[in-house]
Amino acid sequence: MIYTITLNPSVDLIVDIDDLKIGKLNRMENDLKLPGGKGINISRVLRQLGMPSVASGFLGGFTGDFIDEWLEREDIHRGFTKIADDTRINIKLINQDETYINGKGPNVSVREIQDLLYYLSRVGEGDTVIMTGSIPPTVDTEIYDRIIGICKANKAQFYLDAPYKILKKFIDKKPLLLKPSISQIERIYDVKINSIEEVIPYGERLVKDGVKFVLLPLDEEGSLLFSKDGIYKSAKLEEKLINKVGSKDSMVAGFISSFIKTSDICQSYKVAVAAGLATGLTKDLAKRYEIEDMMGKVEITKIK
C-alpha cells in the first residue's frame, strides 16, 4: 500500500480576477475550491492512475471536513488524524500573474502528533510512504526522523519532499525517490549551478549517495531523471504550465505508480512526464484520460 502524508493540508481557494486593485473592492470572475496539499494531490492522481493509496496527515474543523468529504467522493482511503484546530485556507489569485496567500497552518498538539505516529506504525515491508509539503508551526522537524525511523524499522520504502536541510539529512537513508529543485541541490552541495549541464554531476552524486531515483523538474525546459541505470531527459515543453505545483506532484504520482506496477524505469518516467504535463495545463489535477492522451506526446531520451 502507498501512504501519503500531508502534515499541513489546505483548502485551496482559486480566484480569477481580471484587474486586481489593491485597497479597492474587487469582484471575482470565477472561483474554485479544492483540497490542497502535496500528499493529497499525489493520492488524487494515484487514484486516477488506478493505484490505491491511503491519504494521511492532520485534518481539523470545517475545512478539514471539506477535504475529507471530497476525498471520500473520489473513493480515496483516508487515515487522517483529527485535530482540534482548523485546517488552513490558501488563496491563489489569478490575473496576469499568479499570487499566492498561504495560511500558516493549525496548532497541533503533542498528543495529536503521537496519534499520527501510532497510526503510521502499521506500515510494513512492501509499502511506500510519501512525505511531502510544509509542516504546521507547532510541529517540529523531528517528525521526519520519527516517520523515516518507522519506515526503516518496518522495511517500507519512502519518498521525501522537504526543505534542503531535511533532504540532505536523509539522503543516506536511501529514499526511493527525491524531487529536488536546482536551488536545493545548490544548497545541499554548496555549489552554484548555471546551466542544465552543470546540474548533471550533482544528480548523479545524489544517486551515488543513496537515492534510488532523482526526478528533477525543469519547468518549460522539461525534466531529468537520474538512476543507476542512466540519465533520462524529457523534451522541452511547447505549452506554458499554469499549475506548476500540481504538475510536480503529479509527476511523483505517475512515476511511483508505474514503477510499482512495472519496475520499468523509462516507462515510469514517461508516465510521470505525461501526468505532470496533463496537470500543468489545468487548474485542478489531471484525469486519467488526459494523462493517457498526453502519453503519445511525451518524448524521452536516454542521455547517458
C-alpha positions as CSV (number, residue, x, y, z in Angstrom):
1,M,0.0,0.0,0.0
2,I,1.0,3.6,-0.6
3,Y,0.6,6.0,2.3
4,T,0.7,9.7,1.5
5,I,1.4,12.1,4.4
6,T,0.2,15.7,4.3
7,L,1.1,17.3,7.6
8,N,-0.2,20.8,6.6
9,P,-3.1,20.4,4.1
10,S,-5.3,23.2,3.0
11,V,-8.5,24.2,1.3
12,D,-7.3,26.0,-1.8
13,L,-9.4,28.9,-3.0
14,I,-8.5,29.7,-6.6
15,V,-9.9,33.1,-7.7
16,D,-9.9,34.7,-11.2
17,I,-9.7,38.5,-11.1
18,D,-9.1,40.3,-14.3
19,D,-7.7,43.5,-12.8
20,L,-6.7,43.3,-9.2
21,K,-6.8,46.7,-7.5
22,I,-5.1,46.9,-4.1
23,G,-7.1,48.8,-1.5
24,K,-10.3,48.7,-3.6
25,L,-13.3,46.4,-3.8
26,N,-12.6,43.6,-6.3
27,R,-15.2,41.1,-7.7
28,M,-14.3,37.6,-8.7
29,E,-14.8,36.5,-12.2
30,N,-14.7,32.8,-11.1
31,D,-13.7,30.9,-8.1
32,L,-12.9,27.2,-7.4
33,K,-12.4,25.4,-4.0
34,L,-10.2,22.3,-4.0
35,P,-8.5,20.1,-1.4
36,G,-4.8,21.2,-1.3
37,G,-1.6,19.7,-0.1
38,K,1.1,17.9,-2.0
39,G,0.4,14.5,-0.5
40,I,-3.3,14.9,-1.1
41,N,-2.6,15.8,-4.7
42,I,-0.5,12.7,-5.1
43,S,-3.2,10.5,-3.7
44,R,-5.8,12.0,-6.0
45,V,-3.6,11.4,-9.1
46,L,-2.7,7.9,-7.9
47,R,-6.5,7.2,-7.9
48,Q,-6.8,8.4,-11.5
49,L,-4.0,6.0,-12.4
50,G,-5.7,3.1,-10.8
51,M,-3.3,2.9,-7.8
52,P,-4.9,2.8,-4.3
53,S,-3.4,4.8,-1.5
54,V,-4.2,6.0,2.0
55,A,-4.1,9.7,2.5
56,S,-3.0,10.6,6.0
57,G,-1.8,13.6,8.0
58,F,-3.7,16.2,10.1
59,L,-7.3,17.4,9.4
60,G,-9.5,19.7,11.6
61,G,-12.5,21.9,11.6
62,F,-14.9,22.7,8.8
63,T,-12.0,22.9,6.3
64,G,-10.8,19.5,7.3
65,D,-14.3,18.2,6.8
66,F,-14.4,19.7,3.3
67,I,-11.2,17.8,2.4
68,D,-12.3,14.5,3.9
69,E,-15.7,14.6,2.1
70,W,-14.0,15.5,-1.2
71,L,-11.6,12.5,-0.9
72,E,-14.5,10.2,0.1
73,R,-16.3,11.2,-3.1
74,E,-13.2,10.3,-5.1
75,D,-13.1,6.9,-3.4
76,I,-9.7,7.6,-1.7
77,H,-8.9,5.8,1.5
78,R,-8.3,8.2,4.4
79,G,-6.3,7.7,7.6
80,F,-6.1,11.3,8.8
81,T,-5.6,12.2,12.5
82,K,-8.3,14.5,13.6
83,I,-7.1,17.7,15.3
84,A,-8.9,20.4,17.3
85,D,-7.7,23.3,15.2
86,D,-8.9,24.2,11.7
87,T,-7.1,23.1,8.6
88,R,-5.7,26.2,6.8
89,I,-7.0,28.0,3.8
90,N,-4.7,29.0,0.9
91,I,-5.7,31.6,-1.7
92,K,-4.4,31.7,-5.2
93,L,-5.2,34.9,-7.2
94,I,-5.1,34.6,-11.0
95,N,-4.9,37.6,-13.2
96,Q,-2.0,38.5,-15.5
97,D,0.2,36.7,-12.9
98,E,-0.4,34.3,-10.1
99,T,-0.3,35.5,-6.5
100,Y,-0.3,33.1,-3.5
101,I,-1.5,33.8,0.0
102,N,-0.9,30.8,2.2
103,G,-2.2,30.2,5.7
104,K,0.5,29.2,8.3
105,G,-1.4,26.1,9.4
106,P,-3.1,24.9,12.6
107,N,-1.7,24.3,16.1
108,V,-1.2,20.6,16.5
109,S,-0.8,19.1,20.0
110,V,1.8,16.6,21.2
111,R,-1.0,14.1,21.6
112,E,-2.2,14.6,18.1
113,I,1.3,14.1,16.7
114,Q,1.6,10.9,18.8
115,D,-1.7,9.7,17.4
116,L,-0.5,10.1,13.8
117,L,2.8,8.3,14.5
118,Y,0.9,5.4,16.1
119,Y,-1.3,5.2,13.0
120,L,1.8,5.2,10.7
121,S,3.4,2.4,12.7
122,R,1.2,0.0,10.7
123,V,3.3,0.4,7.5
124,G,5.3,-2.6,6.6
125,E,7.6,-4.3,4.1
126,G,6.4,-3.6,0.5
127,D,4.6,-0.4,1.5
128,T,5.6,3.1,0.2
129,V,5.4,6.2,2.3
130,I,5.2,9.6,0.7
131,M,6.1,12.6,2.9
132,T,5.7,15.9,1.2
133,G,4.7,19.5,1.9
134,S,5.1,22.0,4.7
135,I,4.6,21.3,8.4
136,P,2.3,23.2,10.8
137,P,4.0,25.8,13.0
138,T,3.8,23.7,16.2
139,V,5.2,20.6,14.7
140,D,9.0,20.1,15.0
141,T,11.1,18.9,12.1
142,E,11.9,15.9,14.3
143,I,8.7,14.4,12.9
144,Y,10.7,13.5,9.8
145,D,13.1,11.5,11.9
146,R,10.3,9.7,13.6
147,I,8.4,8.8,10.4
148,I,11.6,7.7,8.5
149,G,12.6,5.7,11.5
150,I,9.3,3.9,11.3
151,C,9.8,3.3,7.5
152,K,13.3,1.9,8.0
153,A,12.3,-0.3,11.0
154,N,9.4,-1.7,9.1
155,K,11.2,-2.1,5.8
156,A,9.0,0.3,3.9
157,Q,10.4,2.5,1.1
158,F,9.9,6.2,1.2
159,Y,9.7,9.4,-0.8
160,L,10.6,12.8,0.8
161,D,9.9,16.3,-0.3
162,A,11.1,18.9,2.2
163,P,13.5,21.8,2.7
164,Y,17.0,21.2,1.6
165,K,18.4,20.7,5.2
166,I,15.9,17.9,5.7
167,L,16.7,16.3,2.3
168,K,20.4,16.4,3.0
169,K,20.0,14.8,6.4
170,F,18.2,11.7,5.0
171,I,20.0,11.1,1.7
172,D,21.9,8.2,3.3
173,K,18.7,6.6,4.4
174,K,18.2,5.5,0.7
175,P,14.9,7.0,-0.3
176,L,13.1,5.6,-3.3
177,L,12.8,9.0,-4.9
178,L,13.7,12.6,-4.4
179,K,12.4,15.6,-6.4
180,P,14.8,18.4,-5.5
181,S,14.9,21.8,-7.2
182,I,18.1,23.1,-8.6
183,S,18.3,25.6,-5.8
184,Q,18.0,22.8,-3.2
185,I,20.8,20.9,-5.0
186,E,23.0,24.0,-4.8
187,R,22.4,24.2,-1.1
188,I,22.9,20.5,-0.4
189,Y,26.3,20.5,-2.1
190,D,27.2,24.2,-1.6
191,V,27.7,25.0,-5.3
192,K,26.4,27.4,-7.9
193,I,24.7,25.8,-10.9
194,N,24.3,28.0,-14.0
195,S,23.0,25.5,-16.6
196,I,21.3,22.2,-17.1
197,E,24.7,20.6,-18.0
198,E,26.2,21.8,-14.7
199,V,23.4,20.1,-12.6
200,I,24.0,16.6,-14.1
201,P,27.1,15.6,-12.0
202,Y,25.1,16.5,-8.8
203,G,22.1,14.5,-9.8
204,E,24.5,11.6,-10.4
205,R,26.0,12.3,-7.0
206,L,22.6,12.0,-5.2
207,V,22.2,8.6,-6.7
208,K,25.7,7.6,-5.7
209,D,25.0,8.9,-2.2
210,G,22.0,6.6,-1.8
211,V,18.9,7.9,-3.6
212,K,17.4,5.3,-5.9
213,F,15.8,7.8,-8.3
214,V,16.2,11.6,-8.6
215,L,13.5,13.4,-10.5
216,L,14.5,17.0,-11.5
217,P,11.7,19.1,-13.0
218,L,13.0,22.0,-15.2
219,D,9.6,23.6,-15.9
220,E,9.4,24.6,-19.6
221,E,12.8,23.0,-20.2
222,G,11.4,19.6,-19.5
223,S,12.9,17.4,-16.7
224,L,15.7,14.9,-15.9
225,L,15.6,11.5,-14.2
226,F,18.7,10.1,-12.6
227,S,19.2,6.4,-11.7
228,K,21.9,3.8,-11.6
229,D,20.7,2.7,-15.0
230,G,21.5,6.1,-16.5
231,I,20.1,9.6,-17.1
232,Y,16.9,10.3,-19.0
233,K,15.6,13.7,-20.2
234,S,12.1,14.7,-21.4
235,A,11.7,17.2,-24.2
236,K,11.3,20.9,-23.8
237,L,7.7,22.0,-23.4
238,E,5.8,23.9,-26.0
239,E,2.9,24.8,-23.7
240,K,3.1,27.2,-20.7
241,L,2.3,25.5,-17.4
242,I,-0.5,27.1,-15.3
243,N,-0.3,24.7,-12.4
244,K,3.3,24.1,-11.6
245,V,2.9,22.8,-8.0
246,G,0.2,20.3,-9.0
247,S,2.3,19.3,-12.0
248,K,5.2,18.3,-9.9
249,D,3.1,16.3,-7.5
250,S,1.5,14.5,-10.5
251,M,5.0,13.6,-11.8
252,V,5.7,11.9,-8.5
253,A,2.4,10.0,-8.6
254,G,3.0,9.0,-12.2
255,F,6.5,7.7,-11.5
256,I,5.7,5.8,-8.3
257,S,2.5,4.2,-9.5
258,S,4.1,3.0,-12.8
259,F,7.3,1.8,-11.2
260,I,5.4,-0.2,-8.5
261,K,3.4,-1.9,-11.3
262,T,6.2,-2.4,-13.9
263,S,9.7,-1.8,-12.4
264,D,10.3,-0.2,-15.9
265,I,12.3,3.0,-15.4
266,C,11.8,4.5,-18.8
267,Q,8.1,3.8,-18.9
268,S,7.6,5.0,-15.4
269,Y,9.4,8.3,-16.3
270,K,7.2,8.6,-19.3
271,V,4.0,8.2,-17.2
272,A,5.5,10.8,-14.8
273,V,6.0,13.4,-17.5
274,A,2.6,12.7,-19.0
275,A,0.9,13.2,-15.7
276,G,2.9,16.3,-14.9
277,L,2.1,17.9,-18.3
278,A,-1.6,17.0,-18.2
279,T,-2.0,18.5,-14.7
280,G,0.2,21.5,-15.6
281,L,-2.3,22.6,-18.2
282,T,-5.3,22.6,-15.9
283,K,-6.3,24.4,-12.7
284,D,-7.0,21.1,-10.9
285,L,-5.4,17.7,-11.3
286,A,-5.4,15.7,-14.5
287,K,-7.9,13.0,-15.1
288,R,-6.9,9.5,-16.3
289,Y,-8.0,10.2,-19.9
290,E,-5.9,13.4,-20.0
291,I,-2.8,11.6,-18.8
292,E,-3.4,8.8,-21.4
293,D,-3.9,11.4,-24.2
294,M,-0.6,13.1,-23.2
295,M,1.4,9.8,-23.3
296,G,1.6,10.0,-27.1
297,K,3.1,13.5,-26.9
298,V,5.9,12.7,-24.4
299,E,9.4,12.3,-25.8
300,I,12.0,10.7,-23.5
301,T,15.7,10.4,-24.4
302,K,18.4,8.5,-22.5
303,I,21.3,10.9,-22.5
304,K,23.8,8.9,-20.5
